[in-house]
């Protein structure tokens, strides 16, 4: 158990848990512990990893003829990742308490632990994805209007990147800001809503405060996630079958080390 400083954030009419201070070595420990959970629960973890990798591959390649949509889906995969990873939070929670692993489709029902809060998060995420798709369409239209862009390869090839550096920089800037915002709101909130009967607002504020109070370390954690996801996508989603469950399990351990375990209200 960590002996680091515990922050006690305050928000109006919210009973927020303490937030632990974490150090730069801990994200690598989260990855190590996530890999351990992946090995222990490998039949279920890899099954869902393959399913999600196929889902990502199918969505991106189905939209390949509409480059702005394909790009929005590629980056949007990062936004929806924490929601899709709920099955791995469920598995890691069971492993933590030395419970028997569930049957194949039981983790898909983990949302029933807190349906109202998780439903609100899904609505928020849908709004973000629709907004990002529209923004992607606007940026592509502004920078490539009349240039005959016919597919995703016309935007992501080396020549296209070299010729349209201005577009790449602007798109990455917008994407980075949105990704950092969604990361700060979801890194703790989703496993917290599954594990504890907390409301949507409390979970989001706790996640945001955990990111703000540990910002340099959380920035490292976000960078590690981004690099691993990029590797998964660069392999045509093949490596994502392992990387996605690995990150899902690791995110559970990040939550458990970031949020203080308060027995008075935590649903252990």
C-alpha positions in Angstrom: 0.0 0.0 0.0 1.3 3.5 -0.9 2.4 5.7 1.9 2.5 8.8 -0.2 0.7 12.0 0.5 -3.1 11.8 0.3 -4.9 14.9 -1.0 -8.5 15.6 0.2 -10.1 17.7 -2.6 -13.3 19.6 -1.8 -16.3 20.3 -4.1 -19.7 21.7 -3.3 -22.1 19.0 -2.0 -19.8 16.2 -3.2 -18.3 13.5 -1.0 -15.0 13.1 -2.8 -12.5 10.4 -1.8 -8.9 11.1 -1.1 -6.5 11.2 -4.0 -3.0 9.7 -3.5 0.1 11.3 -4.8 1.9 8.9 -7.3 5.4 8.8 -8.6 6.9 8.4 -12.0 7.7 4.7 -11.5 4.1 3.8 -10.8 2.7 3.9 -14.3 5.2 1.2 -15.2 4.1 -0.8 -12.2 0.5 -0.4 -13.4 1.6 -1.9 -16.7 3.4 -4.7 -14.9 0.4 -5.5 -12.7 -1.9 -5.3 -15.8 0.3 -7.8 -17.6 0.0 -10.1 -14.6 -3.8 -9.9 -14.7 -3.8 -10.5 -18.4 -1.8 -13.7 -17.9 -4.0 -14.9 -15.1 -7.2 -14.3 -17.0 -5.8 -14.8 -20.5 -8.7 -16.8 -22.0 -11.3 -14.1 -21.2 -8.9 -11.2 -21.7 -7.7 -12.3 -25.1 -11.2 -13.2 -26.2 -12.4 -9.7 -25.6 -9.1 -8.2 -26.9 -9.7 -10.0 -30.2 -13.3 -8.9 -30.4 -12.4 -5.3 -29.8 -9.5 -5.4 -32.2 -11.8 -6.7 -34.9 -14.4 -4.0 -34.0 -11.8 -1.3 -34.4 -10.5 -2.7 -37.6 -13.9 -3.0 -39.1 -15.1 0.5 -38.2 -11.9 2.2 -39.5 -11.8 0.2 -42.8 -15.5 0.6 -43.4 -15.1 4.3 -43.3 -11.8 4.4 -45.4 -13.5 6.0 -48.4 -14.6 8.9 -46.1 -11.2 10.1 -44.8 -12.5 12.6 -42.2 -14.7 9.9 -40.7 -11.9 7.3 -40.7 -9.6 9.7 -39.0 -12.3 10.6 -36.4 -12.8 6.9 -35.7 -9.1 6.2 -35.3 -8.7 9.0 -32.8 -12.2 8.3 -31.3 -11.1 4.8 -30.5 -8.9 6.3 -27.8 -11.9 8.1 -26.3 -14.2 5.1 -26.2 -11.4 2.8 -24.9 -12.2 3.3 -21.2 -15.8 2.3 -21.8 -14.9 -0.8 -23.8 -12.4 -1.7 -21.0 -15.1 -2.2 -18.4 -14.9 -5.9 -18.9 -11.2 -5.9 -17.9 -12.0 -3.8 -14.8 -14.4 -6.5 -13.8 -11.8 -9.2 -14.3 -9.1 -7.4 -12.4 -11.5 -6.7 -9.5 -12.2 -10.4 -9.2 -8.6 -11.3 -9.4 -7.8 -8.7 -6.7 -10.2 -10.3 -4.3 -9.2 -13.9 -5.3 -12.7 -14.6 -6.7 -13.3 -17.2 -9.4 -13.3 -15.8 -12.9 -16.8 -15.3 -14.4 -18.3 -17.1 -17.4 -17.6 -15.7 -20.8 -20.3 -13.1 -21.2 -20.8 -12.1 -17.5 -18.2 -9.2 -17.7 -20.4 -7.6 -20.3 -23.1 -7.2 -17.6 -20.8 -5.3 -15.3 -22.6 -2.0 -16.2 -25.5 -3.1 -14.1 -23.5 -2.2 -11.0 -24.2 1.5 -11.7 -26.4 1.8 -14.8 -27.5 5.4 -14.3 -24.0 6.9 -13.9 -22.5 4.7 -16.7 -25.5 5.7 -19.0 -24.8 9.4 -18.4 -21.1 8.8 -19.3 -22.1 7.0 -22.5 -24.3 10.0 -23.5 -21.5 12.4 -22.8 -19.1 10.2 -24.9 -21.6 10.1 -27.8 -21.8 13.9 -27.8 -18.0 14.1 -27.8 -17.7 11.6 -30.7 -20.3 13.4 -32.8 -18.7 16.8 -32.2 -15.2 15.4 -33.0 -16.5 13.8 -36.3 -18.0 17.2 -37.3 -14.8 19.0 -36.4 -12.8 16.5 -38.4 -15.0 17.1 -41.4 -14.6 20.9 -41.1 -10.8 20.6 -40.8 -10.5 18.3 -43.8 -12.8 20.5 -45.9 -10.8 23.7 -45.0 -7.4 22.3 -45.7 -8.2 19.9 -48.6 -11.1 21.6 -50.4 -10.9 20.8 -54.1 -7.7 18.7 -53.9 -9.3 15.4 -54.8 -9.0 13.5 -51.5 -10.5 10.1 -52.1 -9.4 7.9 -49.2 -7.7 7.7 -45.9 -4.3 6.9 -47.6 -4.4 10.4 -49.2 -4.3 11.9 -45.7 -2.0 9.6 -43.8 0.7 8.8 -46.3 4.2 10.2 -45.8 3.9 12.5 -48.9 0.5 13.8 -47.7 2.0 14.6 -44.2 5.0 16.4 -45.8 2.8 18.4 -48.1 0.1 19.3 -45.6 2.1 19.9 -42.4 -0.2 22.8 -41.5 -3.2 20.4 -41.5 -1.4 17.8 -39.5 -0.3 20.3 -36.8 -3.8 21.8 -36.5 -5.5 18.4 -36.4 -3.1 17.0 -33.8 -3.5 20.1 -31.7 -7.3 19.8 -31.6 -7.1 16.1 -31.1 -4.5 16.4 -28.3 -6.6 18.9 -26.3 -9.8 16.8 -26.6 -7.9 13.5 -25.8 -6.3 15.1 -22.7 -9.7 16.3 -21.6 -11.4 12.9 -22.1 -8.4 11.2 -20.4 -8.7 13.4 -17.3 -12.4 12.7 -17.1 -12.3 9.0 -17.6 -9.0 7.7 -16.2 -10.5 7.1 -12.8 -14.2 7.7 -13.3 -15.2 4.5 -15.2 -13.5 1.9 -12.9 -14.8 4.0 -9.9 -18.4 3.9 -11.2 -18.2 0.1 -11.6 -16.6 -0.4 -8.3 -18.4 2.1 -6.1 -22.0 3.3 -6.1 -21.1 6.9 -6.9 -22.9 9.3 -9.1 -21.7 10.5 -12.5 -20.6 14.0 -11.4 -18.6 12.7 -8.4 -16.8 10.2 -10.5 -15.9 12.8 -13.1 -14.7 15.3 -10.6 -12.6 12.7 -8.8 -11.0 11.6 -12.1 -10.3 15.2 -13.0 -8.8 16.0 -9.6 -6.6 12.8 -9.7 -5.2 14.0 -13.0 -4.7 17.6 -11.9 -3.0 16.8 -8.6 -0.7 14.3 -10.3 -0.4 16.0 -13.6 3.2 15.2 -14.6 2.8 11.5 -13.8 -0.6 11.3 -15.4 0.8 12.9 -18.5 3.4 10.1 -18.6 0.6 7.6 -18.2 -1.4 9.2 -21.0 1.8 9.1 -23.2 2.4 5.4 -22.5 -1.2 4.7 -23.4 -1.0 6.7 -26.6 2.2 5.0 -27.7 0.9 1.5 -27.1 -2.4 2.3 -28.8 -0.5 3.7 -31.8 1.5 0.5 -32.0 -1.7 -1.5 -31.9 -3.2 0.5 -34.8 0.0 0.5 -36.8 -0.1 -3.3 -36.9 -3.5 -3.1 -38.5 -5.1 -3.7 -35.1 -3.4 -7.2 -34.7 -1.3 -6.2 -31.7 -4.4 -4.4 -30.3 -5.8 -7.8 -29.3 -3.1 -7.9 -26.6 -2.5 -4.3 -26.0 -6.1 -3.3 -25.3 -6.8 -5.9 -22.5 -3.3 -5.1 -21.1 -4.1 -1.4 -20.8 -7.6 -2.2 -19.5 -6.2 -4.3 -16.6 -3.4 -1.7 -16.0 -6.1 1.1 -15.8 -7.8 -0.8 -12.9 -4.5 -0.8 -11.0 -4.1 2.9 -11.7 -7.5 3.6 -10.2 -6.8 1.5 -7.2 -3.5 3.4 -6.4 -4.9 6.9 -7.2 -8.1 6.8 -5.2 -8.0 6.3 -1.5 -9.9 3.2 -0.2 -12.4 4.7 2.2 -14.3 1.9 3.9 -17.0 4.3 5.1 -18.4 4.6 1.5 -16.4 2.4 -0.8 -18.2 -0.7 -2.1 -15.3 -3.2 -1.8 
